[in-house]
Amino acid sequence: METASASADRYSRGAVILHWLIAVLIVLNFIGAAVAEELPKAEAAQLMANHKANGIIILLLTLVRIGWRFARPVPPLVETLKAWEAAVAKVTHGLFYFLMLAIPVAGWGLHSAASGGKPVSVFGLFAMPALPVGHDKPTIEVFYEAHEITATLMFLLFFLHVGAALKHQFFDKDGTMRRMLPWMK
Protein backbone atom coordinates (compact mmCIF):
# COMPACT_ATOMS: atom_id res chain seq x y z
CA MET A 1 0.00 0.00 0.00
CA GLU A 2 1.26 3.48 -0.86
CA THR A 3 1.89 5.93 1.92
CA ALA A 4 0.44 9.43 1.64
CA SER A 5 3.88 10.89 0.90
CA ALA A 6 4.67 8.23 -1.70
CA SER A 7 1.38 8.77 -3.51
CA ALA A 8 1.72 12.59 -3.35
CA ASP A 9 4.83 12.53 -5.55
CA ARG A 10 3.29 10.20 -8.16
CA TYR A 11 0.76 10.98 -10.84
CA SER A 12 -2.70 9.58 -10.12
CA ARG A 13 -3.65 6.18 -11.53
CA GLY A 14 -6.00 7.85 -14.05
CA ALA A 15 -3.25 10.21 -15.24
CA VAL A 16 -0.85 7.28 -15.65
CA ILE A 17 -3.41 5.26 -17.64
CA LEU A 18 -4.25 8.22 -19.88
CA HIS A 19 -0.54 9.03 -20.39
CA TRP A 20 0.36 5.53 -21.55
CA LEU A 21 -2.81 4.95 -23.57
CA ILE A 22 -2.37 8.20 -25.48
CA ALA A 23 1.37 7.54 -25.91
CA VAL A 24 0.72 4.08 -27.41
CA LEU A 25 -1.93 5.46 -29.78
CA ILE A 26 0.42 8.24 -30.91
CA VAL A 27 3.22 5.75 -31.60
CA LEU A 28 0.79 3.49 -33.49
CA ASN A 29 -0.33 6.47 -35.58
CA PHE A 30 3.24 7.37 -36.49
CA ILE A 31 3.96 3.76 -37.47
CA GLY A 32 0.67 3.44 -39.38
CA ALA A 33 1.25 6.61 -41.39
CA ALA A 34 4.79 5.51 -42.29
CA VAL A 35 3.69 2.00 -43.28
CA ALA A 36 0.71 3.28 -45.32
CA GLU A 37 3.07 5.16 -47.64
CA GLU A 38 4.52 1.84 -48.83
CA LEU A 39 1.26 -0.08 -49.28
CA PRO A 40 -1.01 -0.48 -52.30
CA LYS A 41 -3.80 2.11 -52.40
CA ALA A 42 -6.61 -0.08 -50.98
CA GLU A 43 -4.51 -1.33 -48.05
CA ALA A 44 -3.16 2.16 -47.40
CA ALA A 45 -6.71 3.54 -47.32
CA GLN A 46 -7.75 1.01 -44.66
CA LEU A 47 -4.65 1.76 -42.58
CA MET A 48 -5.31 5.50 -42.91
CA ALA A 49 -8.93 4.97 -41.82
CA ASN A 50 -7.53 3.41 -38.64
CA HIS A 51 -5.03 6.29 -38.37
CA LYS A 52 -7.90 8.81 -38.53
CA ALA A 53 -9.98 6.86 -35.99
CA ASN A 54 -6.99 6.71 -33.62
CA GLY A 55 -6.50 10.44 -34.13
CA ILE A 56 -10.07 11.15 -33.03
CA ILE A 57 -9.62 8.88 -30.02
CA ILE A 58 -6.36 10.69 -29.15
CA LEU A 59 -8.20 14.01 -29.37
CA LEU A 60 -11.02 12.82 -27.11
CA LEU A 61 -8.65 11.19 -24.61
CA THR A 62 -6.56 14.36 -24.53
CA LEU A 63 -9.65 16.36 -23.60
CA VAL A 64 -10.32 13.84 -20.82
CA ARG A 65 -6.69 14.09 -19.73
CA ILE A 66 -6.86 17.89 -19.57
CA GLY A 67 -10.01 17.64 -17.46
CA TRP A 68 -8.33 15.05 -15.26
CA ARG A 69 -5.33 17.33 -14.82
CA PHE A 70 -7.58 20.17 -13.62
CA ALA A 71 -9.47 17.84 -11.26
CA ARG A 72 -6.45 16.04 -9.77
CA PRO A 73 -3.35 17.75 -8.43
CA VAL A 74 -0.18 17.19 -10.39
CA PRO A 75 2.72 16.10 -8.20
CA PRO A 76 5.43 18.72 -7.75
CA LEU A 77 8.59 18.36 -9.80
CA VAL A 78 11.43 16.59 -8.01
CA GLU A 79 13.40 18.99 -5.87
CA THR A 80 16.75 18.07 -7.41
CA LEU A 81 15.86 19.58 -10.79
CA LYS A 82 17.88 22.56 -11.89
CA ALA A 83 15.84 25.67 -12.74
CA TRP A 84 16.40 25.19 -16.48
CA GLU A 85 15.31 21.53 -16.26
CA ALA A 86 12.09 22.52 -14.48
CA ALA A 87 11.45 25.19 -17.13
CA VAL A 88 12.07 22.72 -19.98
CA ALA A 89 9.78 20.17 -18.29
CA LYS A 90 6.94 22.71 -18.02
CA VAL A 91 7.35 23.91 -21.61
CA THR A 92 7.56 20.32 -22.87
CA HIS A 93 4.35 19.33 -21.08
CA GLY A 94 2.57 22.41 -22.42
CA LEU A 95 3.75 21.64 -25.96
CA PHE A 96 2.62 18.03 -25.64
CA TYR A 97 -0.90 19.11 -24.68
CA PHE A 98 -1.00 21.64 -27.51
CA LEU A 99 0.22 19.07 -30.06
CA MET A 100 -2.11 16.32 -28.79
CA LEU A 101 -4.94 18.71 -29.67
CA ALA A 102 -3.49 20.39 -32.76
CA ILE A 103 -2.38 17.26 -34.63
CA PRO A 104 -5.76 15.49 -34.57
CA VAL A 105 -7.66 18.71 -35.27
CA ALA A 106 -5.40 19.38 -38.29
CA GLY A 107 -5.89 15.77 -39.43
CA TRP A 108 -9.64 16.06 -38.95
CA GLY A 109 -9.60 19.28 -40.95
CA LEU A 110 -7.54 17.60 -43.67
CA HIS A 111 -9.99 14.71 -43.87
CA SER A 112 -12.94 17.12 -43.89
CA ALA A 113 -11.44 19.17 -46.72
CA ALA A 114 -10.13 16.27 -48.82
CA SER A 115 -13.20 14.03 -48.45
CA GLY A 116 -15.67 16.68 -49.50
CA GLY A 117 -17.18 16.87 -46.03
CA LYS A 118 -17.57 13.20 -45.12
CA PRO A 119 -17.55 12.29 -41.41
CA VAL A 120 -14.65 10.37 -39.83
CA SER A 121 -15.69 6.84 -38.89
CA VAL A 122 -14.21 5.76 -35.58
CA PHE A 123 -13.91 2.01 -36.16
CA GLY A 124 -17.59 1.87 -37.12
CA LEU A 125 -18.59 2.71 -33.53
CA PHE A 126 -19.49 6.33 -34.19
CA ALA A 127 -18.68 9.06 -36.67
CA MET A 128 -17.26 12.51 -36.09
CA PRO A 129 -18.92 15.01 -38.42
CA ALA A 130 -16.72 16.84 -40.88
CA LEU A 131 -15.43 20.21 -39.84
CA PRO A 132 -17.02 23.12 -41.71
CA VAL A 133 -14.05 23.85 -43.98
CA GLY A 134 -13.60 24.43 -47.68
CA HIS A 135 -12.94 21.54 -50.03
CA ASP A 136 -10.55 23.37 -52.32
CA LYS A 137 -6.89 22.57 -52.92
CA PRO A 138 -5.49 25.52 -50.88
CA THR A 139 -7.55 24.48 -47.82
CA ILE A 140 -6.40 20.87 -48.17
CA GLU A 141 -2.78 22.06 -48.43
CA VAL A 142 -3.07 24.24 -45.30
CA PHE A 143 -4.42 21.37 -43.22
CA TYR A 144 -1.89 18.93 -44.71
CA GLU A 145 1.02 21.24 -43.84
CA ALA A 146 -0.35 21.93 -40.36
CA HIS A 147 -0.74 18.19 -39.75
CA GLU A 148 2.77 17.41 -41.05
CA ILE A 149 4.51 20.23 -39.17
CA THR A 150 2.80 19.51 -35.85
CA ALA A 151 3.41 15.77 -36.23
CA THR A 152 7.10 16.42 -36.89
CA LEU A 153 7.26 18.60 -33.77
CA MET A 154 5.59 15.80 -31.79
CA PHE A 155 8.12 13.30 -33.13
CA LEU A 156 11.03 15.52 -31.99
CA LEU A 157 9.40 16.30 -28.65
CA PHE A 158 8.80 12.59 -28.06
CA PHE A 159 12.53 11.88 -28.35
CA LEU A 160 13.37 14.80 -26.06
CA HIS A 161 10.85 13.49 -23.50
CA VAL A 162 12.09 9.89 -23.64
CA GLY A 163 15.71 11.04 -23.54
CA ALA A 164 15.05 13.21 -20.48
CA ALA A 165 13.19 10.37 -18.73
CA LEU A 166 16.10 7.99 -19.37
CA LYS A 167 18.61 10.61 -18.17
CA HIS A 168 16.68 11.03 -14.93
CA GLN A 169 16.35 7.27 -14.45
CA PHE A 170 19.89 6.13 -15.22
CA PHE A 171 22.14 9.15 -14.65
CA ASP A 172 20.39 11.36 -12.09
CA LYS A 173 18.60 8.44 -10.37
CA ASP A 174 16.13 10.93 -8.93
CA GLY A 175 12.92 8.89 -9.14
CA THR A 176 11.35 10.97 -11.90
CA MET A 177 10.29 7.94 -13.98
CA ARG A 178 8.74 6.22 -10.96
CA ARG A 179 6.14 9.00 -10.93
CA MET A 180 4.61 7.85 -14.26
CA LEU A 181 5.43 4.14 -14.59
CA PRO A 182 2.41 2.01 -13.64
CA TRP A 183 4.43 -0.85 -12.15
CA MET A 184 6.73 1.23 -9.94
CA LYS A 185 5.69 2.43 -6.49
Secondary structure, 3 states (H helix, E strand, C coil): CCCHHHHHCCCCHHHHHHHHHHHHHHHHHHHHHHHHCCCCHHHHHHHHHHHHHHHHHHHHHHHHHHHHHHHCCCCCCCCCCCHHHHHHHHHHHHHHHHHHHHHHHHHHHHHHHHCCCCCEEECCCEEECCCCCCCCHHHHHHHHHHHHHHHHHHHHHHHHHHHHHHHHHHHHCCCCHHHCCCCCC
